[in-house]
Amino acid sequence: MKVITVILMLLPLLLAAQSYTLEELITYGLENSFSVQKSSLNYQSSKSTLNTSKWNLLPDASVSGGVKKDFDPAVNTDDVTSSAGLSIGKTISLNDAAYFNYLYASLDTKTANMKLEQTRRAYAYEVFSAYLKVLSSQKQRSSLEENLQIQIRVWEQSKILLQLGKTTPFEVKQNEIAVLNSNISLMQLDNTIANARKELFALVQMQDEDYPLTELELNIQKEIPAFNTEKNADLNILNQELKRLNLQLKQNKLDDFPRLNLAYNFDRSVSGADFDFDHYNTNHGLSLTLSYPLFNIGENAESRTRTKISRQLSQVAIEEKKDQLQRDYDSALRELQYLKRMNELYSEQLAQSREQITQAEERYRLGLIELLELDKTRTNYIETDISYNTNLYSIIAKQEEINYLLSEPVLGKW
C-alpha cells in the first residue's frame, strides 16, 4: 500500500519529466545557440580590448641590469663593473591616442553587451514563436480528429438512410467526399506539426524525443506596455554608434590645434665595481613640446567632413528607426485589438454552438431529428472551436510581438 502511495505521489513528477516546457527549451538553447555564442565571444573580445586600453594608460616603466668586463682596463680602473636601473616615463598630449582608445573601447564594450542581450532576447522570442506554432497546430489537430469521427458517422448514417430511401446517392457521395477532405486536412496538419517540431528542435539544437509540449498560460488580458523607445535595443545600439562618431569628431577637431606634449622621465640607477653597487645616480626629466603640422590642415578638414556626414547618416537612421517602431507598434496594437474583438465574437459563437448541441441532443433523444443532423451540429461547433483557439494563440503571439518590439523581456523573463 505504501509503495502504491509513493508511486501516486511521484506520478505527476514522472509525467512532467516526460514533457518539454518552453523555459527548459529556451534555457537549453541559450547555452548552445550559435548566434548567442558568437555574440558572447564578441563581447569577451571587446572586454579584452578595453582591458588593454586601460593598461596603455599606465606610464612606461622598465628595469635594466648589466655587467661589463674590460679585458684591457686603464690604470686605476676596475676591470669588472655592474649596473642596475629603473626608468619611468609618461607622455601626455591633447590628442592622446591611448586616452581616446580607452574611450572608444568603453563605448564598444557597452555596445557589444547590448548586442549580446539583444541576441539572447531575439533567440528567446524565436523559440517562443516556434513553440507556440506547434501548440496551436496540435490544438487544431485534436479538433480535426473529432471532426473526422463525426464525418465518418455522418457518412455511415447517410448510407443507411439511402437504403431506407430517405436520401439520395448524391448526398451520400457528398458525405464521402467530406470524409476524404477531413482525412486530407488531418494529414496536412500532421505534416505541418512535424515540420514545426523539426524547426523548433533544430533551433534549440536538441534531439526531439517526441515528448509532448507543455501548454502555456493563455492570458489574453496581459497589460500591454505603452510606446516607449528608451529600452529598444536597436535604437540604443544606433545611439552608441552616434556617440562613437561624436567622439571621433572631437578627436578630429583636436587635430587642428597645435600638438602639445608634456613628458616626464624618471631614472634611478646604481652601479659599482664587482657588484658593490655603491654609486647612485638619479635623473628627472620634464619636457614640453609644441608642434603644428602645416600640411595636415586639408586632410584633417576632409576627415572631419566625412565624420560629420557619417554622424548625419546615423542621426537619420535613428529617426527612421523611431518612425518605423511607431508604425510597427501602432499596427501591432490595432491587430491585437482586432484579435481581441474577434475573441469576443468567437466566444459568443462558441457558446451558441454549445447551446445548439444541447438542443440537438435533446431533440435527438426525443426522436425529432436524425443522428445525421446531430452530427452536423457537432461539426459546426468543432469548426467554431478551431477558429476560437487559433485566434486565441494569435493573441498570445501578438502580445509578445509588441513586447519584443519594445525590447521588453519575452514572457517577462528573457
Buried (B, 14 or more C-beta within 10 A) or exposed (E): EEEEEEEEEEEEEEEEEEEBBBEEBBBBBBEEBEEBEEBBEBBEEBBEBBEEBBEBEEEEEEEEEEEEEEEEEEEEEBEEBBBBBBBBBBBEBEBBEBBBBBBBBBBBBBBBBBBBBBBBBBBBBBBBBBBBBBBBBBBBBEBBBBBBEBBBBBBBBBBBBBEEEEBEEEBBEBBBEBBEEBBEBBEEBEEBBEEBBEBBBEBBEBEEEEEEBBEBEEEBEBEBEEBEBEEBBBBBBBBBBBBBBBBBBEBBEBBEEEBBBEBBBBBBBBBBBEEEBEEEEEEEEEEEEEEEEEEEEEEBEEBBEEBEEBBEEBBEBBEEBBEEBEEBBEEBBEBBEBBBEBBEEBBEBBEEBEEBBEEBBEBBEEEEBBBBBBBBBBBBBBBBBBBBBBBBBBBBBBBBBBBBBBBBBBBEEB
